[in-house]
Amino acid sequence: MPQMAPISWLILFFVFSITFMLFNIVNYFSFLPSSSTSKEKKTFNVKSNNWKW
């Protein structure tokens, strides 16, 4: 495809870049984190956090 004008490569670059950004934005905003309530708060066990180096 060397016969294509440079403006066509530039348009293709912008189209693919915008498509990629829209895909990432849609994926970012479609993720719903689980809502945490006060009852679901987890307490950390201090003994389980002791690392044996």
N, CA, C and O atoms as a Maestro MAE file, in Angstrom:
{
 s_m_m2io_version
 :::
 2.0.0
}

f_m_ct {
 s_m_title
 :::
 protein
 m_atom[212] {
  # First column is atom index #
  i_m_mmod_type
  r_m_x_coord
  r_m_y_coord
  r_m_z_coord
  i_m_residue_number
  s_m_chain_name
  s_m_pdb_residue_name
  s_m_pdb_atom_name
  i_m_atomic_number
  :::
  1 25 0.801 -1.200 0.000 1 A "MET " " N  " 7
  2 3 0.000 0.000 0.000 1 A "MET " " CA " 6
  3 2 0.847 1.267 0.000 1 A "MET " " C  " 6
  4 15 0.448 2.247 0.629 1 A "MET " " O  " 8
  5 25 1.976 1.297 -0.663 2 A "PRO " " N  " 7
  6 3 2.763 2.542 -0.667 2 A "PRO " " CA " 6
  7 2 2.117 3.639 -1.493 2 A "PRO " " C  " 6
  8 15 2.555 4.788 -1.430 2 A "PRO " " O  " 8
  9 25 1.088 3.319 -2.267 3 A "GLN " " N  " 7
  10 3 0.453 4.351 -3.088 3 A "GLN " " CA " 6
  11 2 -0.447 5.258 -2.269 3 A "GLN " " C  " 6
  12 15 -0.889 6.294 -2.766 3 A "GLN " " O  " 8
  13 25 -0.728 4.894 -1.032 4 A "MET " " N  " 7
  14 3 -1.623 5.715 -0.219 4 A "MET " " CA " 6
  15 2 -0.950 7.037 0.154 4 A "MET " " C  " 6
  16 15 0.249 7.090 0.427 4 A "MET " " O  " 8
  17 25 -1.733 8.069 0.156 5 A "ALA " " N  " 7
  18 3 -1.214 9.383 0.524 5 A "ALA " " CA " 6
  19 2 -0.966 9.427 2.031 5 A "ALA " " C  " 6
  20 15 -1.624 8.707 2.782 5 A "ALA " " O  " 8
  21 25 -0.026 10.263 2.484 6 A "PRO " " N  " 7
  22 3 0.243 10.350 3.924 6 A "PRO " " CA " 6
  23 2 -0.969 10.787 4.736 6 A "PRO " " C  " 6
  24 15 -1.092 10.430 5.908 6 A "PRO " " O  " 8
  25 25 -1.871 11.562 4.118 7 A "ILE " " N  " 7
  26 3 -3.055 11.990 4.862 7 A "ILE " " CA " 6
  27 2 -3.932 10.786 5.190 7 A "ILE " " C  " 6
  28 15 -4.612 10.784 6.216 7 A "ILE " " O  " 8
  29 25 -3.928 9.780 4.348 8 A "SER " " N  " 7
  30 3 -4.710 8.578 4.634 8 A "SER " " CA " 6
  31 2 -4.140 7.836 5.833 8 A "SER " " C  " 6
  32 15 -4.894 7.311 6.653 8 A "SER " " O  " 8
  33 25 -2.804 7.788 5.945 9 A "TRP " " N  " 7
  34 3 -2.193 7.146 7.104 9 A "TRP " " CA " 6
  35 2 -2.517 7.917 8.366 9 A "TRP " " C  " 6
  36 15 -2.730 7.325 9.425 9 A "TRP " " O  " 8
  37 25 -2.555 9.235 8.259 10 A "LEU " " N  " 7
  38 3 -2.887 10.064 9.415 10 A "LEU " " CA " 6
  39 2 -4.345 9.857 9.845 10 A "LEU " " C  " 6
  40 15 -4.641 9.775 11.037 10 A "LEU " " O  " 8
  41 25 -5.233 9.777 8.882 11 A "ILE " " N  " 7
  42 3 -6.647 9.530 9.201 11 A "ILE " " CA " 6
  43 2 -6.813 8.158 9.829 11 A "ILE " " C  " 6
  44 15 -7.565 8.011 10.793 11 A "ILE " " O  " 8
  45 25 -6.127 7.148 9.304 12 A "LEU " " N  " 7
  46 3 -6.193 5.812 9.879 12 A "LEU " " CA " 6
  47 2 -5.665 5.808 11.307 12 A "LEU " " C  " 6
  48 15 -6.234 5.154 12.181 12 A "LEU " " O  " 8
  49 25 -4.581 6.533 11.543 13 A "PHE " " N  " 7
  50 3 -4.022 6.607 12.896 13 A "PHE " " CA " 6
  51 2 -5.024 7.215 13.866 13 A "PHE " " C  " 6
  52 15 -5.208 6.706 14.972 13 A "PHE " " O  " 8
  53 25 -5.676 8.307 13.456 14 A "PHE " " N  " 7
  54 3 -6.659 8.944 14.332 14 A "PHE " " CA " 6
  55 2 -7.878 8.055 14.553 14 A "PHE " " C  " 6
  56 15 -8.402 7.998 15.666 14 A "PHE " " O  " 8
  57 25 -8.327 7.375 13.534 15 A "VAL " " N  " 7
  58 3 -9.495 6.500 13.684 15 A "VAL " " CA " 6
  59 2 -9.179 5.366 14.651 15 A "VAL " " C  " 6
  60 15 -9.979 5.071 15.539 15 A "VAL " " O  " 8
  61 25 -8.033 4.731 14.492 16 A "PHE " " N  " 7
  62 3 -7.674 3.635 15.388 16 A "PHE " " CA " 6
  63 2 -7.398 4.136 16.803 16 A "PHE " " C  " 6
  64 15 -7.721 3.450 17.773 16 A "PHE " " O  " 8
  65 25 -6.806 5.321 16.932 17 A "SER " " N  " 7
  66 3 -6.550 5.868 18.263 17 A "SER " " CA " 6
  67 2 -7.851 6.208 18.984 17 A "SER " " C  " 6
  68 15 -8.003 5.910 20.169 17 A "SER " " O  " 8
  69 25 -8.776 6.821 18.281 18 A "ILE " " N  " 7
  70 3 -10.056 7.170 18.898 18 A "ILE " " CA " 6
  71 2 -10.838 5.908 19.243 18 A "ILE " " C  " 6
  72 15 -11.487 5.844 20.288 18 A "ILE " " O  " 8
  73 25 -10.780 4.903 18.370 19 A "THR " " N  " 7
  74 3 -11.455 3.640 18.666 19 A "THR " " CA " 6
  75 2 -10.862 2.985 19.899 19 A "THR " " C  " 6
  76 15 -11.595 2.475 20.747 19 A "THR " " O  " 8
  77 25 -9.547 2.994 20.006 20 A "PHE " " N  " 7
  78 3 -8.875 2.403 21.167 20 A "PHE " " CA " 6
  79 2 -9.238 3.141 22.449 20 A "PHE " " C  " 6
  80 15 -9.515 2.513 23.471 20 A "PHE " " O  " 8
  81 25 -9.237 4.475 22.400 21 A "MET " " N  " 7
  82 3 -9.587 5.245 23.593 21 A "MET " " CA " 6
  83 2 -11.049 5.037 23.988 21 A "MET " " C  " 6
  84 15 -11.348 4.913 25.175 21 A "MET " " O  " 8
  85 25 -11.958 4.997 23.025 22 A "LEU " " N  " 7
  86 3 -13.363 4.757 23.342 22 A "LEU " " CA " 6
  87 2 -13.568 3.371 23.930 22 A "LEU " " C  " 6
  88 15 -14.368 3.201 24.849 22 A "LEU " " O  " 8
  89 25 -12.855 2.381 23.411 23 A "PHE " " N  " 7
  90 3 -12.944 1.022 23.950 23 A "PHE " " CA " 6
  91 2 -12.492 0.987 25.399 23 A "PHE " " C  " 6
  92 15 -13.134 0.346 26.231 23 A "PHE " " O  " 8
  93 25 -11.391 1.670 25.714 24 A "ASN " " N  " 7
  94 3 -10.898 1.704 27.095 24 A "ASN " " CA " 6
  95 2 -11.832 2.480 28.017 24 A "ASN " " C  " 6
  96 15 -12.038 2.082 29.164 24 A "ASN " " O  " 8
  97 25 -12.390 3.566 27.539 25 A "ILE " " N  " 7
  98 3 -13.314 4.353 28.362 25 A "ILE " " CA " 6
  99 2 -14.572 3.559 28.668 25 A "ILE " " C  " 6
  100 15 -15.060 3.578 29.798 25 A "ILE " " O  " 8
  101 25 -15.100 2.860 27.669 26 A "VAL " " N  " 7
  102 3 -16.304 2.057 27.889 26 A "VAL " " CA " 6
  103 2 -16.014 0.937 28.875 26 A "VAL " " C  " 6
  104 15 -16.840 0.653 29.742 26 A "VAL " " O  " 8
  105 25 -14.864 0.299 28.761 27 A "ASN " " N  " 7
  106 3 -14.518 -0.768 29.690 27 A "ASN " " CA " 6
  107 2 -14.296 -0.228 31.100 27 A "ASN " " C  " 6
  108 15 -14.635 -0.891 32.081 27 A "ASN " " O  " 8
  109 25 -13.733 0.963 31.204 28 A "TYR " " N  " 7
  110 3 -13.484 1.542 32.525 28 A "TYR " " CA " 6
  111 2 -14.783 1.853 33.235 28 A "TYR " " C  " 6
  112 15 -14.928 1.546 34.419 28 A "TYR " " O  " 8
  113 25 -15.730 2.458 32.538 29 A "PHE " " N  " 7
  114 3 -16.967 2.879 33.176 29 A "PHE " " CA " 6
  115 2 -17.999 1.760 33.273 29 A "PHE " " C  " 6
  116 15 -19.002 1.921 33.969 29 A "PHE " " O  " 8
  117 25 -17.788 0.643 32.603 30 A "SER " " N  " 7
  118 3 -18.740 -0.463 32.710 30 A "SER " " CA " 6
  119 2 -18.443 -1.340 33.922 30 A "SER " " C  " 6
  120 15 -19.260 -2.188 34.281 30 A "SER " " O  " 8
  121 25 -17.290 -1.150 34.557 31 A "PHE " " N  " 7
  122 3 -16.938 -1.932 35.733 31 A "PHE " " CA " 6
  123 2 -17.616 -1.339 36.953 31 A "PHE " " C  " 6
  124 15 -17.444 -0.157 37.248 31 A "PHE " " O  " 8
  125 25 -18.391 -2.155 37.667 32 A "LEU " " N  " 7
  126 3 -19.068 -1.706 38.878 32 A "LEU " " CA " 6
  127 2 -18.432 -2.394 40.080 32 A "LEU " " C  " 6
  128 15 -18.606 -3.601 40.254 32 A "LEU " " O  " 8
  129 25 -17.708 -1.665 40.904 33 A "PRO " " N  " 7
  130 3 -17.118 -2.287 42.092 33 A "PRO " " CA " 6
  131 2 -18.196 -2.680 43.089 33 A "PRO " " C  " 6
  132 15 -19.252 -2.053 43.170 33 A "PRO " " O  " 8
  133 25 -17.910 -3.717 43.833 34 A "SER " " N  " 7
  134 3 -18.891 -4.165 44.818 34 A "SER " " CA " 6
  135 2 -18.986 -3.136 45.942 34 A "SER " " C  " 6
  136 15 -17.974 -2.686 46.479 34 A "SER " " O  " 8
  137 25 -20.204 -2.778 46.281 35 A "SER " " N  " 7
  138 3 -20.404 -1.778 47.316 35 A "SER " " CA " 6
  139 2 -20.148 -2.410 48.679 35 A "SER " " C  " 6
  140 15 -20.693 -3.466 49.000 35 A "SER " " O  " 8
  141 25 -19.332 -1.762 49.459 36 A "SER " " N  " 7
  142 3 -19.017 -2.289 50.780 36 A "SER " " CA " 6
  143 2 -19.854 -1.568 51.832 36 A "SER " " C  " 6
  144 15 -19.960 -0.341 51.824 36 A "SER " " O  " 8
  145 25 -20.427 -2.319 52.708 37 A "THR " " N  " 7
  146 3 -21.197 -1.729 53.796 37 A "THR " " CA " 6
  147 2 -20.381 -1.841 55.074 37 A "THR " " C  " 6
  148 15 -19.325 -2.474 55.090 37 A "THR " " O  " 8
  149 25 -20.862 -1.234 56.129 38 A "SER " " N  " 7
  150 3 -20.109 -1.259 57.383 38 A "SER " " CA " 6
  151 2 -20.073 -2.662 57.977 38 A "SER " " C  " 6
  152 15 -19.146 -2.989 58.717 38 A "SER " " O  " 8
  153 25 -21.057 -3.490 57.670 39 A "LYS " " N  " 7
  154 3 -21.081 -4.849 58.201 39 A "LYS " " CA " 6
  155 2 -20.028 -5.736 57.522 39 A "LYS " " C  " 6
  156 15 -19.551 -6.710 58.105 39 A "LYS " " O  " 8
  157 25 -19.682 -5.385 56.300 40 A "GLU " " N  " 7
  158 3 -18.764 -6.222 55.534 40 A "GLU " " CA " 6
  159 2 -17.302 -5.846 55.729 40 A "GLU " " C  " 6
  160 15 -16.433 -6.410 55.063 40 A "GLU " " O  " 8
  161 25 -17.010 -4.913 56.618 41 A "LYS " " N  " 7
  162 3 -15.618 -4.517 56.838 41 A "LYS " " CA " 6
  163 2 -14.837 -5.680 57.425 41 A "LYS " " C  " 6
  164 15 -15.255 -6.312 58.395 41 A "LYS " " O  " 8
  165 25 -13.717 -5.937 56.824 42 A "LYS " " N  " 7
  166 3 -12.911 -7.061 57.283 42 A "LYS " " CA " 6
  167 2 -11.812 -6.548 58.204 42 A "LYS " " C  " 6
  168 15 -11.152 -5.553 57.906 42 A "LYS " " O  " 8
  169 25 -11.626 -7.224 59.306 43 A "THR " " N  " 7
  170 3 -10.532 -6.872 60.202 43 A "THR " " CA " 6
  171 2 -9.361 -7.788 59.900 43 A "THR " " C  " 6
  172 15 -9.537 -8.975 59.626 43 A "THR " " O  " 8
  173 25 -8.182 -7.229 59.952 44 A "PHE " " N  " 7
  174 3 -6.983 -7.994 59.642 44 A "PHE " " CA " 6
  175 2 -6.481 -8.701 60.891 44 A "PHE " " C  " 6
  176 15 -6.388 -8.112 61.967 44 A "PHE " " O  " 8
  177 25 -6.171 -9.933 60.728 45 A "ASN " " N  " 7
  178 3 -5.601 -10.700 61.815 45 A "ASN " " CA " 6
  179 2 -4.105 -10.376 61.885 45 A "ASN " " C  " 6
  180 15 -3.377 -10.587 60.915 45 A "ASN " " O  " 8
  181 25 -3.656 -9.871 63.015 46 A "VAL " " N  " 7
  182 3 -2.267 -9.430 63.142 46 A "VAL " " CA " 6
  183 2 -1.313 -10.613 63.035 46 A "VAL " " C  " 6
  184 15 -0.231 -10.482 62.464 46 A "VAL " " O  " 8
  185 25 -1.692 -11.743 63.567 47 A "LYS " " N  " 7
  186 3 -0.804 -12.904 63.541 47 A "LYS " " CA " 6
  187 2 -0.597 -13.434 62.132 47 A "LYS " " C  " 6
  188 15 0.449 -14.015 61.844 47 A "LYS " " O  " 8
  189 25 -1.574 -13.245 61.244 48 A "SER " " N  " 7
  190 3 -1.429 -13.748 59.882 48 A "SER " " CA " 6
  191 2 -0.506 -12.858 59.047 48 A "SER " " C  " 6
  192 15 -0.065 -13.267 57.972 48 A "SER " " O  " 8
  193 25 -0.207 -11.644 59.530 49 A "ASN " " N  " 7
  194 3 0.644 -10.751 58.778 49 A "ASN " " CA " 6
  195 2 2.116 -10.844 59.146 49 A "ASN " " C  " 6
  196 15 2.922 -10.060 58.645 49 A "ASN " " O  " 8
  197 25 2.483 -11.780 60.007 50 A "ASN " " N  " 7
  198 3 3.893 -11.943 60.384 50 A "ASN " " CA " 6
  199 2 4.638 -12.697 59.291 50 A "ASN " " C  " 6
  200 15 4.348 -13.860 59.011 50 A "ASN " " O  " 8
  201 25 5.592 -12.022 58.685 51 A "TRP " " N  " 7
  202 3 6.369 -12.651 57.621 51 A "TRP " " CA " 6
  203 2 7.616 -13.304 58.219 51 A "TRP " " C  " 6
  204 15 8.271 -12.742 59.097 51 A "TRP " " O  " 8
  205 25 7.922 -14.483 57.730 52 A "LYS " " N  " 7
  206 3 9.112 -15.201 58.206 52 A "LYS " " CA " 6
  207 2 10.214 -15.052 57.155 52 A "LYS " " C  " 6
  208 15 10.235 -15.776 56.159 52 A "LYS " " O  " 8
  209 25 11.106 -14.128 57.380 53 A "TRP " " N  " 7
  210 3 12.151 -13.908 56.387 53 A "TRP " " CA " 6
  211 2 13.344 -14.772 56.697 53 A "TRP " " C  " 6
  212 15 14.339 -14.734 55.973 53 A "TRP " " O  " 8
  :::
 }
 m_bond[211] {
  # First column is bond index #
  i_m_from
  i_m_to
  i_m_order
  :::
  1 1 2 1
  2 2 3 1
  3 3 4 2
  4 3 5 1
  5 5 6 1
  6 6 7 1
  7 7 8 2
  8 7 9 1
  9 9 10 1
  10 10 11 1
  11 11 12 2
  12 11 13 1
  13 13 14 1
  14 14 15 1
  15 15 16 2
  16 15 17 1
  17 17 18 1
  18 18 19 1
  19 19 20 2
  20 19 21 1
  21 21 22 1
  22 22 23 1
  23 23 24 2
  24 23 25 1
  25 25 26 1
  26 26 27 1
  27 27 28 2
  28 27 29 1
  29 29 30 1
  30 30 31 1
  31 31 32 2
  32 31 33 1
  33 33 34 1
  34 34 35 1
  35 35 36 2
  36 35 37 1
  37 37 38 1
  38 38 39 1
  39 39 40 2
  40 39 41 1
  41 41 42 1
  42 42 43 1
  43 43 44 2
  44 43 45 1
  45 45 46 1
  46 46 47 1
  47 47 48 2
  48 47 49 1
  49 49 50 1
  50 50 51 1
  51 51 52 2
  52 51 53 1
  53 53 54 1
  54 54 55 1
  55 55 56 2
  56 55 57 1
  57 57 58 1
  58 58 59 1
  59 59 60 2
  60 59 61 1
  61 61 62 1
  62 62 63 1
  63 63 64 2
  64 63 65 1
  65 65 66 1
  66 66 67 1
  67 67 68 2
  68 67 69 1
  69 69 70 1
  70 70 71 1
  71 71 72 2
  72 71 73 1
  73 73 74 1
  74 74 75 1
  75 75 76 2
  76 75 77 1
  77 77 78 1
  78 78 79 1
  79 79 80 2
  80 79 81 1
  81 81 82 1
  82 82 83 1
  83 83 84 2
  84 83 85 1
  85 85 86 1
  86 86 87 1
  87 87 88 2
  88 87 89 1
  89 89 90 1
  90 90 91 1
  91 91 92 2
  92 91 93 1
  93 93 94 1
  94 94 95 1
  95 95 96 2
  96 95 97 1
  97 97 98 1
  98 98 99 1
  99 99 100 2
  100 99 101 1
  101 101 102 1
  102 102 103 1
  103 103 104 2
  104 103 105 1
  105 105 106 1
  106 106 107 1
  107 107 108 2
  108 107 109 1
  109 109 110 1
  110 110 111 1
  111 111 112 2
  112 111 113 1
  113 113 114 1
  114 114 115 1
  115 115 116 2
  116 115 117 1
  117 117 118 1
  118 118 119 1
  119 119 120 2
  120 119 121 1
  121 121 122 1
  122 122 123 1
  123 123 124 2
  124 123 125 1
  125 125 126 1
  126 126 127 1
  127 127 128 2
  128 127 129 1
  129 129 130 1
  130 130 131 1
  131 131 132 2
  132 131 133 1
  133 133 134 1
  134 134 135 1
  135 135 136 2
  136 135 137 1
  137 137 138 1
  138 138 139 1
  139 139 140 2
  140 139 141 1
  141 141 142 1
  142 142 143 1
  143 143 144 2
  144 143 145 1
  145 145 146 1
  146 146 147 1
  147 147 148 2
  148 147 149 1
  149 149 150 1
  150 150 151 1
  151 151 152 2
  152 151 153 1
  153 153 154 1
  154 154 155 1
  155 155 156 2
  156 155 157 1
  157 157 158 1
  158 158 159 1
  159 159 160 2
  160 159 161 1
  161 161 162 1
  162 162 163 1
  163 163 164 2
  164 163 165 1
  165 165 166 1
  166 166 167 1
  167 167 168 2
  168 167 169 1
  169 169 170 1
  170 170 171 1
  171 171 172 2
  172 171 173 1
  173 173 174 1
  174 174 175 1
  175 175 176 2
  176 175 177 1
  177 177 178 1
  178 178 179 1
  179 179 180 2
  180 179 181 1
  181 181 182 1
  182 182 183 1
  183 183 184 2
  184 183 185 1
  185 185 186 1
  186 186 187 1
  187 187 188 2
  188 187 189 1
  189 189 190 1
  190 190 191 1
  191 191 192 2
  192 191 193 1
  193 193 194 1
  194 194 195 1
  195 195 196 2
  196 195 197 1
  197 197 198 1
  198 198 199 1
  199 199 200 2
  200 199 201 1
  201 201 202 1
  202 202 203 1
  203 203 204 2
  204 203 205 1
  205 205 206 1
  206 206 207 1
  207 207 208 2
  208 207 209 1
  209 209 210 1
  210 210 211 1
  211 211 212 2
  :::
 }
}
